[in-house]
């Protein structure tokens, strides 16, 4: 009888009805098969069994030995004809455990009462269609034990579907007789421990009589509370599953019953701790008959499912973040290209030629915060600056643009560079601890040929003169603090006279810094690479030469080791 849980939605009710009808159809098929089997009709006909000439009675001591065996046992005698061939087998006796097995497994009134030795296959005709006759013959001829081997058979009931039996059978020679022993089901304690460890169990559901032979660990794998019976049929198993899984269970049974093939599905079990069970099932059927039983292995895949679901969620989130980062990167790159000019022209009338090289971060972290400013101010003086705002991506570009435009506006006050730097620092501090940047801020005075500059936590610029590359001396008191760290900080300025042909290199730290490297060694490498072309040839004499020099310098210092973007601004004094 189907005991459907209360409060089911109509779809679940229809799914259960489909399962019920599928199971009923399969029981009918089994009944038709059983009725059509000749051996089954032979078993149900009335009349006494005909035995061979009466064998000697089993001696009492032999019966006592049989009763002492820990497993069910039959004593069988082969009947050999004049040519030495086996003509039949006589069922002589059984032990106490066999009698107990018969009482619990063999339907009442389906087998005649025991009245003495009888032909084995008269009493159990369906056994003749199994592997038992072969095992008996081989044990007799080879004088060696046979098995264990699974023997499956059925016994008719006076009413209702026949009973299916499945046992591990061993046949061993015993003098002139044969000893048949068997054990039902799963007998090894280690099997239960192994099932708990790997969260795997198995069962055979007999479709005809609605019984189940589960493994010892079945209830543990399904999470059944102690004392809760094992699902006796697939409708009971369906009661444990979440409603959305019922169509999958139907598909599995349809494949097993009608296509007679292995099938599997995943079932989510209801309860406080939601388990996910993979069911792998195969058909069990007699030769030429319908599927009589379903043998299934059930594996608890809850942890694997949760890990997979988590991995999928993490993957989806990573893809969303990557798409967002790519979008932000594109926006940041477009903003940077819009903010920074490709070439700072218009400085030649004031006696300065410039070349710029920019390389994005090679690790894919996104556009960095490098920025520069080179423009002519009213009165002919030049504003020259290069900085590096913290971070990468849109945030860094936004911060970079803020510093650049703020400096451009402040420069029109004609205040000295140390005052400009002081104002930029206060602006960054007012924005919060995230608005930090390093910078070199300079003003070139063409009337004196002097570059007046400050340094806020930035690498010192390089002077190329007379074939040599040297670091410009720091302003009095050393480089100032990084912009945005502490408010109201004083900044000192240094003055560097420039002769015609002198080149000054302003650069971001990405040009020289290497992971786990000594900063002094980084600076020495820069000076060596920057001065090498001047030692082997003339210094750049025009804009094309200056740009080529700048490109070659960045290429020589670049590589996969770089972890930041690079900006190089090269300034050359063109006339007195």
N, C-alpha and C positions, 0 to 999 in steps of 0.2 A: 504494500500500500504506500502511496506517495504522501508523505507528510510535508507539504510545502510550508515554508515559513510564512507567518502572517505579514500582511502589509506589503506583499510583492507588487511590483509594477506589472502592467500587462505584458510587456516584452519578456520579462523574466518568466512569467507564467507560461507563455507560448514556448519559450525555450525548454522549460521543464517538460511540457507536454510532448514536444518533439523527441526529447530523450526517452521518455516513457514509451512512446510508440515504437521507437527504434529498438529498444530492449525487448518489447513484447513481440515484435516481428522476428527478432533473432531467436527467441525462445520457441516460437512456432516452427521455425526452420529446423531447430534441433529436434523437436518432437517428431516432425515428419521424417527426418533422417533416422531417428532411433526406431520408429515403427517399421521402416522399410528394410532394416538390417535383418538378414536371414538368421544370424546367430542370436539376435535378440528374441526373435519369435521362437527359436529353439529353446531359449532359456525360459520362456514364459509358458511353454506347453506343459500340460499336466502329464503325469506318469512317472513311474519309478525309474531311477537311473540304473542302467545295466552295467554291471562291473565285469571285469575279467574273472577267470577262476579265482576263487577266494584266496587272498594271500595269507601268509602266516600272520597271526596277530602281533602287534607291536609289543615287545616285552616290557614289563613294568619298569625296569631300570632305564631302558631307553626313553620311555615317556618321561621319567623323572629328570633325565638329562635335558630333554627338550624343554621341559617346564622351567628349568634353571637358567635357560638362556635369557639374556637381557633384552632381546628383540623378538618380534613376532616371527614364527617359523612354521613351515609345513614340511612333512616328510613325504617324499614322492618316490615311487618305484617305477622305473622304465619297464615297459612291456616289449620284449624283443621277440621277433618272429624267427622261423627256422633259418632264415638267411642272415640272421644277426642284425637285422634292421629294426629300428624302433617303430613299433606299431601304435603305441599309446603310452600314456602316463597314468599311473594310479595314485590318487590322493589318499595316503594311508592314515595320517593323523596330523594334528596340529598341537602347538603348545598353548599354555594358558594366556600368554600375551596375544596370540593370534585370535583366541576367542574374545578377549577384551577388545581388540581392534575391530572385530566384526560387529560387536555390539554398538560401538560408537560410530562406525563409518558405513556399515552395510545396512541399507533400509530393511526394516522389519518385513518379514514375509516375502522378501524378494528372492531368497535362496532357501531351498528345502532344508528342513532340520537335519542335522548331522546324525546319520545312523550307521556309519561305518565306512570302510574304504569304498571309493567311487572313482570313476574316470574323472580326471582333473577337469577336462574341458566339457564334460557333461554338467558338472556342477557350476563351472564358470566359463560358459561358452565364448564370451567376448575376449577372454584372455588368449584364445587361439589366434586372434588377429593382431597380437602384439609381438614383441621381441622375446617373450618368455619361452615359447617352444624352441626357438633357436638356442637360447641360453641353456635349457635343459639338455638338448641333444649334444651341444658342444661340451658341457661339463661331463656327460656320460662317456663320450668318445675320447676326449682329451685327458680325462681324469684330472682336471684342473679347475679351480674356481672361476666363475664368470661374473663380471660386474665389479662394482655396482653400476647399474644401468637403470635409467628411468623407464618405468612401465606405466602407461596410462590406459585406463579401461573404464567401462561403465557397467553399472548393474541396474536392471530395470526395476521400477517400482510398480506395484499393482495399480496405483493411481499417481498421476503427476509425472513430471519429467524424470528421466533416469538419473542416478547418482554417478558422478564422475570421480574416479579414484586415481591418485598419482603417487607412486612410491619409488624409492631407491631400492632396487632388488639385487640380491646376490644369490647365485646358485653354486653350491659346492658339492663335490662327490663325497659320499659318506658310506663307505663299504659298497654294497650293491645298490644303495639307495642314493637319492639326491636330496640335499637339504636346501630349502628355499627360505631365505630370510629377507625381511624388508623393514625399512624405517620410513615413516611418513615425514614430509616437511623438512625443516631446517633445524638441525640437531646440534650445531656447534656453538658453544657459548661465545667463542671469539667472533663469530659472525655478527652477533649483536654489538659487541664492542667496536668492530670495524665499521658497522653501519652508523654508529653514533659519531665516530671520528670523521668519517667522510660524508656524513649526512645523506646517506643513501639507503634505500630499502627497496623491497620488491614484494610483489603479491600476485596471486593468480585468482581472478574472479571467474567463477563458474557461472556462465550466463543462464544455463538452464534452470538450476535450482537456487540461484541467488545466494550462493555461499562464497566465501573468500578464504584463501589460505595465505595469510600475510607472513612476512618475515618478522623476526623478533623486534627489530627496530622500527617497525612501521609507525606505531603511535608516536614515537619520539621524533621521527622526521616530520610528521604532519603536525607536531605540536599539540597532540591530544593530551588532555589532562589524565592523570592516573584513574583507571576505572572506566574511562569513556571507551565504548566498544569501537572496534575497527569498522569503517564503512563496509557494510555487507554487500552493497551493489553500487553501481555507478550513479544512481540517483542519490544515494547517501553521500557519495563523494562530491556530487554536484552541490549538495547542501553546504559543504564546507567551502566551496569556491565562491569568489565574487561573481555577481550576476553577469558582468561583462565577459567573463571567461567561458560561459556555457556554450556559445557557438563553437569555440575552439575544441571543447570536449566532445561535442557532437561530431565535428569533423574527424577527430581522431578515431572515434568508434566506427564511424561510417567507413573510413579507410580500412580498419581492421576487419570489420564484418563482411563488407561487400567487395573490397578490392583485395582482401586477404594479404595485406602487406603491413610492414612496420610503419608506425606513424608516431609523431610526438607533438606535444604542445606544452605551453607554460600556463600554469594555473596560479592565480593569486588567491590565497586562502584568507577568509575573513577572520577577524579577531583583533585584539588589542595590538598584538605584534604581527603585522602583516607579513606572512611568508609567501615566497614565490617558489613553486615546485615545478620542476620539469618532469613530465611524464613521457616515458618512451615505452611504447606498447607493441606487442606482436601477437598474431593470432595463434591459437592452439586448436588443432582440429585433427580428427582421424583422417586416414587416407581416403580421399574422395568425398569427405563429408563437410558439413558446414563448420564454421568457427564455433567451437564448443566453449572455449574459455579465452580469456585475455590475460596474457602474462605481461606484467609491466614492471619497469624499474622507475622509482621515483627519487629524484635528487633535489635536495634543498639548495636552490641557487639564489637565495635571498641576498646574501652578501655580494655575490657576483653581480646580481641585477642592480643593487644599490650603487656598487662601484661603477658599473657601466653607465647608470643614469647620472651619477655625479660627474663622471668623465665627460659625458655628452653635454651636461649643463656647463661644465668648465670650458669645454671646447666652444660651445655656443657663445659663452661670455667672452672668451678670448677672441673669437671671430668678430664679435661686436666691438670689442675694444680696439682690435686691429683696424677694423673699418673706420672707427671713429678717429684713431690715430692717423690713418692715411688721409682722412678728410681734413683733419686739423693740420696735418703736415702740408697738404696742398694749399689750404687757406694761408698757413703761415708763410709758405714759400712765395705765394702770390703777393701777400702783404709785404714781405721783405723786398721782393723785386720792385714793388711799387714805391716803397719807402726809400730804398737806396738807389742812387743813380748808377748806371752801368759804368760810366767814366766821368770822374769829376773834372769837367772842362772849365774853361774860362779863367784859369789862373796864370796863363802865360804872360799877360800884360804886367803882372806883378813879379815876374822873374822866377816862377816855379813851374816845373813840369811834374805831372803825377802819373802813376800807373797803379792799378788795383788788381788784385787776384783774390778770388773767394773760392773756397772748397767746402762743401757741406760735410757733415759728420759721416765718416765711412762706416760706422757701426749701425746706422739706421735709426738712431735715437731721435731723429727729426732735426729740423732747421734750428740752429743755435741762436744765441743772442749777440753775435758779433755785429758791430756797427762802426761806421766811420762818417766823418763830415769834412768836406773840403770845399770851401767857398770863399769868394771875394766879398769883403765887407766895404761899406762906404768909407772912402778915404784911401782905398787901395790896399789896406792890410788884409791878410788871409787868415781865416779860421781853419785850423787843421786839427782833427781829433780822431782817435780810434779807441773803441771800448768793447767790453764783453759783458753783457747782462746775464744774470744767472739763469740756468735752466735751459730747456729745449722746447721747441714747438711754439704754439700760438702764444703761450704765456711769455716766453722769452722774446718773441718778436714784438709783442705789444710793449713790453718793458723797454726794449731797445728803441722802439719808435718814440716812446715818451722821453727818454734821455736825449735822443738826437734832436727832436723838435724843441725841447726845452733849451738845450744849449744854443740852437740856432737863434731862438728869440732873445736869450740873455746876451748873446754876443753883440747885439745891436746897441747895448748900453755903453759899449766901448770901455767896460770895466776891465781891469787886468785879469789875466787867466787864473790867478790864484783866487780871485773873488768869484769868477765864474764857477770854479770847482767847488768852492765853499757853498754857493747857492745850490748847485746840483746835489751836493751831499745832503743839505737840509731838506730839499724836495724829496729825495729818496727816503730819508728817515721818516718824514711825515706820512709816506705811503705805507709804512709797515716794514716788518723784518724781512719780507719776501722780496723787496725792491732793492736789490744790491747789484753792484756792477763795478768793474775795474775800468780805468780809462787813462789815456794820455791826452791832455788838452793843451793845444799850442796855438800861438798866434805868430805869424811871420810878419816882420816889419821890413818891407822892401827898402825903405829909405836908409836903413842901417844894415841890412843884410843879416838880421838876427832872428833866430827862432827862439821865442820865449815860451816855456812849457812847464806844466805840472804833471805829477804822476800820482794817481790814486790806486795804489795796490796793483799796478799793472807792470808787466815786464818792461825793462828799460829799452829805449830805442837804440838802434845801431847807426853809427856814422861810418860811411865809406869815404875815405880821403887818402889820396896818394897811394893807392893800391893796398890799403890796409882797412880792416873792419874792426871797430872798437865799440864797446858799449858807451853810451853817453853817461857822464857822471850824474848821479842822482842829485836832485835839488838839495839845498842846504837843509840839514836835519833828516835827510833820507826820504824815500817815497812816503807819501801820505797814506792814510787808511782807505780801505775800499769804500766806495760810495754807499751810503745807506746803513752803515754799521753804528756810528755814533754821531749825534747831531753837534752842530756848532764846533766843528773841527777846523783848525787852521791848516792851510796848504801853502807850501813855499814853491817859488818858481825858479827855474834855472834858465840861463841864457846861453845859447849856442850860436856863435857867429858862423855863417856859412859862406864859403868861397865858391866861386864859379866851378861847377862840375861836382861839388860835394853832393852826396846822396844820403838821405836819412830814411831808415826803414822803421815804420811803425807797424806792429804786428800783434795778433792775438796769441794767447798762450798755446792754442792748438797747434801752432807751427812748430813748437820746440818740445813741448812736454810729452814724455813717454811714461807709461805705467812703471812704477817701481824704479824710476831713474833718478839720478842726482841732478837737482836743478842747475848746479854749477856746470856739470858735464853737458847738460842740454844747451846752456848758453855758449860754452866753448865750441860745441858742434856747430851751432848757428854761425858763429864768427868765422869758423874755418870754411864752411860751405859758402858763406856770403863773400868772403875775400878771395876764394879760389879763382873766379873768372878775372878778377883785377890783377892777380899775380901772373896770369898767363896771357893777358891781352889788354887792350885799351878799355877804359870805362865807357859805359853807354854815353853817346853824344847827342841823341835825339829821342823823340818820344817812342819810336819803334824799337830802338835799342833798349830803352828803359823797360818797356813792357815785356820784351823778350827776356831780359835779365830777371824780372820779377817772376815770370812764369817758370823759368828754369830753376830759380831758387826754391819755389814751393814744390816743384816736382822732385827735386833732389832730397828734400826733407820729408816728403810725404811717404805714406806706406800703410799697410794693414794694421800697424801698431797704433795708429792715430785714433783717438777716442773723442775728438771734439772737432768743431768746424774751425776753419782757418781763414783769416783775413790778413792780407799784406797790403799796406799803403806805402808806396815808394815815392819820395820827394827828391827832385834834382834841381839845384840852383843853376839857372840857365844864363843869367847875365848879372853884371855888377849893378 
